[in-house]
Amino acid sequence: MPDCPQTSENLVRAVVDTNVPVSGLLWGGPPNQILKWARDGVLEILNCEEITNELRNIIRYKRFSQRLSGLSISLNEVIAYFMNLVTFVPTPEFIPEAIHEDLFDNIFLALASESKAHLIISGDKHLLDLEAYDDIQIVTPSEACRIIEALLE
C-alpha cells in the first residue's frame, strides 16, 4: 500500500481522472467515497477547464447517458454537482508526454505537478502503470480510500 502523504489539517490535495467522478456519481463505491470526502472538506480535488470539458464529453457516451436517464438526473446536474466539489486551478502551461498511449492522460500529471497535489486518483491503466509522477503517487480509488482513512484515524 502507498505511504500516507504528509498533509496539514488532514486535507489531501488530489487530481482525479474523469473516470472517478463518473463512477462515483453514477454507481458508488470507493469513487463515491472520494467525492463525499471532497464535499466534506477532507479532500481537495484540483481541476481545470480541460478536464471538466473531457468529463462533459465522456458523460455523453451512450452507456452513461442511459444510466443518467435511469437515475432521473441530467448531464448538467452531474456536471454542476462535480464543479461544486472541486477547486479550479489554471490549466498547466507545460503538458509532459509521459504517456503515449493516451495523450490526454498527461494533463492529469501536469495538473498534479503544478498544483502540488499529493495524489492522482485514477482507474486508468496508463496512469496507474506509472505508479508515481514527480513524487506524486498515482493510485486507484480503493487505494486512495485506504490512504485517506489512515489519515483520519
Backbone as JSON, one array per atom type, in Angstrom:
{
  "sequence": "MPDCPQTSENLVRAVVDTNVPVSGLLWGGPPNQILKWARDGVLEILNCEEITNELRNIIRYKRFSQRLSGLSISLNEVIAYFMNLVTFVPTPEFIPEAIHEDLFDNIFLALASESKAHLIISGDKHLLDLEAYDDIQIVTPSEACRIIEALLE",
  "N": [[0.85, -1.19, 0.0], [0.53, 2.28, -0.75], [2.4, 4.95, 0.84], [1.13, 7.23, 3.33], [0.39, 10.54, 2.43], [2.07, 13.44, 3.66], [0.29, 15.83, 5.22], [-1.23, 19.01, 6.01], [-3.62, 19.59, 8.5], [-5.04, 17.33, 7.73], [-5.99, 17.6, 5.14], [-6.11, 16.39, 2.01], [-4.71, 16.87, -1.12], [-5.76, 16.31, -4.35], [-5.67, 15.16, -7.73], [-8.13, 14.02, -9.83], [-8.83, 11.5, -12.15], [-11.09, 11.51, -14.93], [-12.67, 9.24, -14.84], [-13.2, 8.75, -12.19], [-15.11, 10.7, -11.02], [-17.26, 10.05, -12.75], [-17.78, 7.3, -12.21], [-18.21, 7.5, -9.44], [-20.4, 9.26, -9.18], [-22.38, 8.02, -10.65], [-22.45, 5.32, -9.96], [-21.27, 4.59, -7.42], [-19.47, 3.16, -4.62], [-15.86, 3.09, -3.89], [-15.06, 5.39, -5.54], [-17.27, 7.09, -5.11], [-17.03, 7.56, -2.37], [-14.72, 9.09, -2.35], [-15.66, 11.42, -3.57], [-17.5, 12.19, -1.6], [-15.75, 12.79, 0.51], [-14.53, 15.01, -0.62], [-16.7, 16.75, -0.69], [-17.07, 17.02, 2.06], [-14.8, 18.34, 2.87], [-12.45, 16.99, 3.48], [-10.86, 16.14, 1.48], [-9.29, 17.78, -1.16], [-10.16, 18.31, -4.37], [-8.47, 18.94, -7.26], [-8.88, 20.74, -10.24], [-9.19, 21.55, -13.74], [-10.14, 23.54, -16.6], [-9.94, 22.01, -19.01], [-10.13, 19.35, -18.13], [-12.68, 19.34, -17.04], [-14.14, 19.78, -19.4], [-13.53, 17.41, -20.75], [-14.8, 15.61, -19.03], [-17.46, 16.36, -19.47], [-17.72, 15.53, -22.15], [-17.28, 12.75, -21.96], [-19.35, 11.87, -20.28], [-21.47, 12.05, -21.91], [-21.45, 9.79, -23.43], [-23.16, 6.95, -24.7], [-23.63, 4.76, -22.89], [-23.39, 6.01, -20.43], [-25.22, 8.09, -20.55], [-27.57, 6.65, -20.66], [-27.56, 5.55, -18.1], [-27.77, 7.9, -16.57], [-30.32, 8.71, -17.34], [-31.79, 6.59, -16.27], [-31.43, 7.13, -13.59], [-32.79, 9.42, -13.34], [-31.53, 11.94, -13.55], [-29.89, 14.82, -14.88], [-27.35, 15.52, -17.36], [-26.3, 18.09, -16.98], [-26.86, 18.48, -14.25], [-25.17, 16.6, -13.05], [-22.63, 17.54, -13.85], [-22.69, 20.11, -12.67], [-22.86, 19.43, -9.94], [-20.39, 18.1, -9.57], [-18.63, 20.21, -10.21], [-19.05, 21.88, -8.06], [-17.67, 20.56, -6.12], [-14.98, 20.77, -6.57], [-11.73, 22.42, -6.72], [-10.87, 24.93, -8.79], [-8.09, 25.37, -10.86], [-5.56, 27.04, -12.79], [-5.13, 25.92, -16.17], [-2.46, 23.77, -16.82], [0.59, 25.03, -18.19], [2.68, 23.63, -19.31], [2.59, 20.48, -20.67], [3.51, 17.28, -20.08], [4.88, 14.5, -21.98], [4.58, 11.88, -20.97], [2.92, 9.72, -21.09], [2.14, 7.83, -23.77], [0.18, 6.31, -24.98], [-2.34, 7.38, -24.54], [-2.69, 10.49, -24.99], [-4.13, 12.55, -23.73], [-4.2, 11.85, -21.04], [-1.89, 12.87, -19.95], [-2.41, 15.43, -19.04], [-3.41, 15.17, -16.47], [-1.15, 14.49, -15.04], [0.41, 16.81, -15.38], [-1.24, 18.77, -14.18], [-1.37, 17.84, -11.55], [1.32, 18.02, -10.8], [1.93, 20.8, -11.13], [0.09, 21.93, -9.36], [0.82, 20.96, -6.97], [-0.2, 18.53, -5.9], [-1.04, 15.77, -3.71], [-1.83, 13.27, -4.47], [-2.71, 11.37, -7.41], [-5.66, 10.21, -8.54], [-7.03, 7.45, -10.05], [-8.61, 5.16, -12.34], [-7.47, 4.37, -14.58], [-5.45, 2.45, -16.64], [-3.12, 3.35, -18.0], [-2.24, 5.57, -16.54], [-2.03, 4.43, -13.95], [-0.02, 2.51, -14.34], [2.29, 4.02, -14.27], [2.71, 4.53, -11.56], [3.86, 6.63, -10.02], [4.46, 10.14, -10.35], [6.61, 12.79, -10.63], [7.12, 12.63, -7.87], [4.54, 12.25, -6.93], [2.05, 10.17, -5.88], [0.29, 7.74, -7.8], [-2.76, 6.37, -7.7], [-5.36, 3.88, -7.28], [-8.94, 4.39, -6.85], [-9.72, 2.79, -4.63], [-7.26, 2.39, -3.29], [-6.71, 5.06, -2.68], [-8.78, 5.56, -0.88], [-7.99, 3.92, 1.27], [-5.6, 5.22, 2.0], [-6.54, 7.79, 2.76], [-8.35, 7.12, 4.79], [-6.5, 6.15, 6.67], [-5.22, 8.53, 7.35], [-7.28, 9.79, 8.65], [-7.56, 8.45, 10.99]],
  "CA": [[0.0, 0.0, 0.0], [1.32, 3.51, -0.78], [2.51, 5.69, 2.09], [0.22, 8.36, 3.5], [1.04, 11.82, 2.19], [2.13, 14.33, 4.8], [-0.57, 16.98, 4.93], [-1.65, 19.8, 7.15], [-5.05, 19.53, 8.79], [-5.61, 16.15, 7.07], [-6.56, 17.89, 3.83], [-5.35, 15.77, 0.93], [-4.93, 17.51, -2.42], [-5.7, 15.25, -5.36], [-6.21, 15.29, -9.08], [-8.85, 12.79, -10.13], [-9.13, 11.2, -13.54], [-12.52, 11.66, -15.18], [-13.41, 8.01, -14.52], [-13.57, 8.76, -10.77], [-16.44, 11.29, -10.8], [-18.3, 9.31, -13.48], [-18.12, 6.11, -11.42], [-18.72, 7.9, -8.14], [-21.72, 9.89, -9.26], [-23.37, 7.16, -11.29], [-22.52, 3.96, -9.43], [-20.97, 4.49, -5.99], [-18.21, 2.52, -4.27], [-14.77, 3.99, -3.49], [-15.1, 6.71, -6.17], [-18.28, 7.9, -4.44], [-16.46, 7.98, -1.09], [-13.8, 10.18, -2.65], [-16.48, 12.63, -3.78], [-18.05, 12.58, -0.29], [-14.68, 13.45, 1.25], [-14.38, 16.35, -1.21], [-17.86, 17.52, -0.2], [-16.9, 17.24, 3.5], [-13.59, 19.11, 3.14], [-11.33, 16.13, 3.84], [-10.09, 16.0, 0.26], [-9.44, 18.86, -2.13], [-9.99, 17.85, -5.75], [-7.98, 20.01, -8.13], [-9.45, 20.54, -11.57], [-9.02, 22.65, -14.68], [-11.18, 23.61, -17.63], [-9.83, 20.91, -19.97], [-10.63, 18.12, -17.5], [-14.14, 19.48, -16.98], [-14.64, 19.57, -20.76], [-13.42, 15.97, -21.02], [-15.87, 14.97, -18.27], [-18.7, 16.63, -20.22], [-17.73, 14.67, -23.34], [-17.37, 11.34, -21.56], [-20.65, 11.55, -19.68], [-22.44, 11.99, -23.02], [-21.43, 8.46, -24.05], [-24.47, 6.3, -24.6], [-23.78, 3.94, -21.67], [-23.55, 6.89, -19.28], [-26.49, 8.83, -20.68], [-28.63, 5.71, -20.28], [-27.54, 5.47, -16.64], [-28.33, 9.17, -16.09], [-31.76, 8.64, -17.57], [-32.33, 5.65, -15.29], [-31.38, 7.76, -12.27], [-33.59, 10.66, -13.47], [-30.72, 13.15, -13.38], [-29.4, 15.33, -16.17], [-25.92, 15.76, -17.54], [-25.97, 19.37, -16.34], [-26.88, 18.3, -12.79], [-23.95, 15.87, -12.69], [-21.5, 18.45, -14.01], [-22.8, 21.16, -11.64], [-22.51, 18.84, -8.64], [-18.95, 17.89, -9.54], [-17.94, 21.5, -10.2], [-19.14, 22.41, -6.7], [-16.78, 19.8, -5.25], [-13.58, 20.91, -6.96], [-11.04, 23.69, -6.72], [-10.36, 25.18, -10.14], [-6.76, 25.96, -10.98], [-5.28, 27.28, -14.22], [-4.65, 24.8, -16.98], [-0.99, 23.79, -16.87], [1.17, 25.52, -19.44], [3.51, 22.56, -19.85], [2.0, 19.15, -20.57], [4.55, 16.31, -20.44], [4.46, 13.39, -22.84], [4.98, 10.68, -20.24], [2.02, 8.64, -21.5], [1.99, 7.94, -25.23], [-0.99, 5.56, -25.42], [-3.5, 8.28, -24.46], [-2.02, 11.76, -24.7], [-4.9, 13.39, -22.81], [-3.86, 11.49, -19.66], [-0.77, 13.69, -19.48], [-2.88, 16.64, -18.35], [-3.55, 14.86, -15.05], [0.21, 14.57, -14.49], [0.81, 18.22, -15.35], [-2.04, 19.48, -13.19], [-0.94, 17.4, -10.22], [2.65, 18.55, -10.54], [1.87, 22.26, -10.98], [-0.74, 22.34, -8.22], [1.39, 20.33, -5.77], [-1.13, 17.52, -5.37], [-0.47, 14.63, -3.0], [-2.24, 12.04, -5.15], [-3.51, 11.31, -8.63], [-6.57, 9.08, -8.33], [-7.48, 7.03, -11.37], [-8.8, 3.75, -12.65], [-6.9, 4.25, -15.92], [-4.23, 1.63, -16.65], [-1.96, 4.11, -18.45], [-1.78, 6.36, -15.39], [-1.66, 3.54, -12.84], [1.24, 1.85, -14.65], [3.4, 4.9, -13.87], [2.8, 4.43, -10.09], [4.13, 7.95, -9.46], [4.97, 11.14, -11.28], [7.1, 13.96, -9.91], [6.93, 12.28, -6.45], [3.11, 12.21, -6.62], [1.55, 8.8, -6.03], [-0.86, 7.51, -8.68], [-3.42, 5.27, -7.01], [-6.77, 3.59, -7.61], [-9.86, 4.92, -5.84], [-9.66, 1.96, -3.42], [-6.02, 2.74, -2.59], [-6.89, 6.41, -2.14], [-9.64, 5.44, 0.31], [-7.16, 3.39, 2.37], [-4.68, 6.28, 2.41], [-7.28, 8.85, 3.45], [-8.84, 6.54, 6.05], [-5.37, 6.11, 7.6], [-5.01, 9.89, 7.82], [-8.4, 10.19, 9.51], [-7.53, 7.71, 12.27]],
  "C": [[0.89, 1.24, 0.0], [1.33, 4.19, 0.59], [1.49, 6.82, 2.12], [0.97, 9.65, 3.19], [1.04, 12.64, 3.47], [1.34, 15.59, 4.46], [-0.81, 17.78, 6.19], [-3.16, 19.69, 7.28], [-5.77, 18.41, 8.05], [-6.25, 16.45, 5.72], [-5.62, 17.34, 2.76], [-5.72, 16.49, -0.37], [-4.76, 16.44, -3.49], [-6.23, 15.73, -6.7], [-6.89, 13.97, -9.37], [-9.09, 12.68, -11.64], [-10.65, 11.26, -13.73], [-13.32, 10.4, -14.86], [-13.85, 7.99, -13.06], [-14.91, 9.45, -10.55], [-17.55, 10.57, -11.56], [-18.74, 8.11, -12.66], [-18.77, 6.5, -10.09], [-20.12, 8.47, -8.16], [-22.79, 8.95, -9.81], [-23.49, 5.77, -10.67], [-22.21, 3.86, -7.93], [-19.6, 3.89, -5.74], [-17.14, 3.51, -3.84], [-14.76, 5.33, -4.23], [-16.14, 7.64, -5.54], [-17.77, 8.39, -3.09], [-15.5, 9.13, -1.28], [-14.57, 11.48, -2.85], [-17.1, 13.11, -2.47], [-16.99, 13.29, 0.54], [-14.41, 14.85, 0.69], [-15.49, 17.26, -0.71], [-17.66, 17.93, 1.26], [-15.62, 17.99, 3.86], [-12.39, 18.3, 3.59], [-10.34, 16.06, 2.68], [-10.35, 17.21, -0.62], [-9.16, 18.3, -3.52], [-9.61, 19.05, -6.6], [-8.42, 19.71, -9.56], [-9.13, 21.75, -12.44], [-10.06, 22.52, -15.79], [-11.13, 22.42, -18.59], [-10.37, 19.6, -19.41], [-12.15, 18.18, -17.39], [-14.76, 19.25, -18.36], [-14.59, 18.09, -21.14], [-14.52, 15.21, -20.28], [-17.21, 15.16, -18.99], [-18.82, 15.7, -21.43], [-17.95, 13.21, -22.97], [-18.77, 11.0, -21.08], [-21.77, 11.54, -20.73], [-22.45, 10.63, -23.72], [-22.73, 7.75, -23.76], [-24.65, 5.53, -23.29], [-23.98, 4.81, -20.43], [-24.86, 7.66, -19.36], [-27.67, 7.93, -20.35], [-28.71, 5.6, -18.76], [-28.13, 6.74, -16.03], [-29.84, 9.17, -16.21], [-32.43, 7.73, -16.54], [-32.36, 6.21, -13.88], [-32.21, 9.05, -12.22], [-32.79, 11.9, -13.1], [-30.15, 13.54, -14.74], [-27.88, 15.45, -16.17], [-25.51, 17.04, -16.82], [-25.97, 19.27, -14.82], [-25.61, 17.6, -12.32], [-22.75, 16.8, -12.76], [-21.53, 19.53, -12.93], [-22.41, 20.63, -10.27], [-21.0, 18.66, -8.54], [-18.2, 19.21, -9.46], [-18.0, 22.17, -8.82], [-18.2, 21.71, -5.73], [-15.31, 20.13, -5.47], [-13.06, 22.33, -6.76], [-10.46, 23.87, -8.12], [-9.01, 25.87, -10.07], [-6.5, 26.18, -12.47], [-4.81, 26.0, -14.91], [-3.13, 24.87, -17.04], [-0.49, 24.27, -18.24], [2.01, 24.44, -20.12], [2.82, 21.22, -19.61], [3.08, 18.15, -20.99], [4.0, 15.27, -21.42], [4.94, 12.09, -22.22], [4.15, 9.47, -20.64], [1.75, 8.82, -22.99], [0.71, 7.27, -25.73], [-2.26, 6.42, -25.43], [-2.97, 9.64, -24.03], [-2.8, 12.64, -23.74], [-4.56, 13.08, -21.36], [-2.73, 12.33, -19.09], [-1.21, 14.96, -18.76], [-3.05, 16.39, -16.86], [-2.19, 14.95, -14.36], [0.64, 16.02, -14.34], [0.06, 18.99, -14.27], [-1.61, 19.11, -11.78], [0.41, 18.0, -9.85], [2.61, 20.06, -10.27], [1.1, 22.7, -9.75], [-0.31, 21.66, -6.92], [0.41, 19.37, -5.1], [-0.36, 16.44, -4.63], [-0.7, 13.33, -3.76], [-2.83, 12.34, -6.51], [-4.34, 10.05, -8.46], [-7.19, 8.71, -9.67], [-7.75, 5.53, -11.42], [-8.18, 3.42, -14.0], [-5.55, 3.52, -15.87], [-3.0, 2.44, -17.03], [-1.39, 4.95, -17.31], [-1.27, 5.45, -14.28], [-0.33, 2.83, -13.09], [2.45, 2.69, -14.29], [3.71, 4.8, -12.37], [3.05, 5.78, -9.41], [4.63, 8.86, -10.58], [5.38, 12.35, -10.47], [6.85, 13.82, -8.4], [5.47, 12.32, -6.0], [2.63, 10.79, -6.89], [0.35, 8.77, -6.97], [-1.52, 6.23, -8.17], [-4.85, 5.07, -7.52], [-7.66, 4.27, -6.57], [-9.83, 4.1, -4.54], [-8.41, 2.26, -2.61], [-6.12, 4.12, -1.96], [-7.74, 6.37, -0.88], [-8.84, 4.91, 1.49], [-6.21, 4.46, 2.9], [-5.41, 7.33, 3.24], [-7.84, 8.34, 4.77], [-7.73, 6.47, 7.09], [-5.08, 7.5, 8.16], [-6.08, 10.33, 8.81], [-8.38, 9.49, 10.86], [-6.86, 8.51, 13.36]]
}
